[in-house]
């Protein structure tokens, strides 16, 4: 299945901003996070098709996954 993966902020360093990636059916968000070597403590927001999601959620063909880091400051 094809999933568009969008990375925001520091997650783009050494990776990409947006890419269409191929994954087997039943792939979870956590599997994608692990493959991209994104440290779990840095992962802030997960969106699937612009809807808040969790790392345990499964992806489907045609989905858009957006991974955003925690934002520090204030």
DODO-917225 format. One record per residue (C-alpha): x, y, z; residue number from 1. Coordinates in steps of 0.001 Angstrom, whole numbers, plus 500000, padded with zeros to 6 digits. Example, Ala and Ser with C-alpha at 12.3 -4.5 7.8 and 13.67 -1.06 7.14 Angstrom:
SITE      xx      yy      zz  pos
SITE  512300  495500  507800    1
SITE  513670  498940  507140    2
This chain:
SITE      xx      yy      zz  pos
SITE  500000  500000  500000    1
SITE  501149  503572  499363    2
SITE  501163  506130  502167    3
SITE  502202  509762  501882    4
SITE  504462  510538  504828    5
SITE  504982  514180  505814    6
SITE  507646  515130  508334    7
SITE  507690  518471  510150    8
SITE  510533  520403  511757    9
SITE  513512  518485  513097   10
SITE  512128  515217  511713   11
SITE  513157  516403  508231   12
SITE  516856  516569  509136   13
SITE  518582  513785  507221   14
SITE  515233  512503  505946   15
SITE  512660  514218  503746   16
SITE  509807  516701  503925   17
SITE  507244  514581  502092   18
SITE  507448  511203  500366   19
SITE  505149  508507  499088   20
SITE  506264  505303  500781   21
SITE  505220  501714  500237   22
SITE  504333  499583  503266   23
SITE  502721  496179  503720   24
SITE  499043  496011  504647   25
SITE  498566  496277  508410   26
SITE  501479  498647  509000   27
SITE  501086  500754  512137   28
SITE  502228  504316  512664   29
SITE  504745  502973  515205   30
SITE  506352  500812  512514   31
SITE  506854  503888  510310   32
SITE  508248  505880  513264   33
SITE  510660  503027  514023   34
SITE  511785  502691  510387   35
SITE  512478  506436  510229   36
SITE  514495  506209  513474   37
SITE  512402  508928  515109   38
SITE  512913  508799  518892   39
SITE  509578  508149  520617   40
SITE  510116  510904  523238   41
SITE  510341  513520  520452   42
SITE  507107  512506  518719   43
SITE  504437  515050  519582   44
SITE  501482  514840  517206   45
SITE  500390  512146  514772   46
SITE  497851  512950  512078   47
SITE  496309  510502  509644   48
SITE  494389  512293  506895   49
SITE  494458  515475  509033   50
SITE  492819  513717  512010   51
SITE  494620  513154  515333   52
SITE  495781  509562  515662   53
SITE  498038  507392  517796   54
SITE  501094  505286  517117   55
SITE  499020  502117  517486   56
SITE  496714  503081  514591   57
SITE  496972  501148  511340   58
SITE  497576  502836  508012   59
SITE  495577  502187  504848   60
SITE  496336  502587  501174   61
SITE  496153  506242  500166   62
SITE  496492  507619  503710   63
SITE  498534  510714  504505   64
SITE  500572  510401  507694   65
SITE  501971  513575  509247   66
SITE  504472  513382  512113   67
SITE  505164  516489  514189   68
SITE  507707  516859  517005   69
SITE  507011  518315  520403   70
SITE  507426  522068  520276   71
SITE  509567  523577  522990   72
SITE  509453  527122  524197   73
SITE  506868  529603  525268   74
